[in-house]
């Protein structure tokens, strides 16, 4: 059906769609909508979304531009298969960066919930090495890998989450922040609320499956 939708377009408009898809898939930063007809025009943008959906991808609006990411169900399936999963050491370093750069500033009101993950507070490498990771060289090795995958980027004063976090869906962002809350303050009111909501959601989904 998606192939038919694309094929039904005039050749020039079909080219607009394919060029826009190539741009949003390859770009490191959000692609300005005004630079691509298929992103600016709602009808063509719908075709872009349908073509991406056929590949398990979604179009993500970031400010006035667009990027792509994995659909939430596909993201879960890939993680279950171990595809794109970081090693425990690298995950530990990334978690510390997310905690100090985003989670704590949000909790203290210095970073709004709608602010991008890449706008967090820079985290000094020395702070990362002051944690409980046994070998301090592990932090340096992890940072190299995280930079390679654009998961962190260097700013004056330290590192912040990288542009890959701009490719997260709204649901993925919410789930990630919830996990940070559960890790940082597992017995706090917010954590209790998150667990309660998840239990309600699980019961609701279980009821639908039983029907």
Buried (B, 14 or more C-beta within 10 A) or exposed (E): EBEEBBEEBEEEBBEBBBEBBEBBBEBEEBBBBEEBBBBBBEEBBBBBBBBBBEBEBBBBEBEEBBBBBBBBEBBEEBEEEEEEEBEEBBEBBBBBBBBBBBBBBBBEEEBEEEEBBBBBBBBEBEBBBEEEBEEEEBBEBBBEBBBEEBBBBEBEEBBBBBBBBBBBBEEBBEBBBBBBBBEBBEEEEEBEEBEEEEEEEEEEEEEEEEE
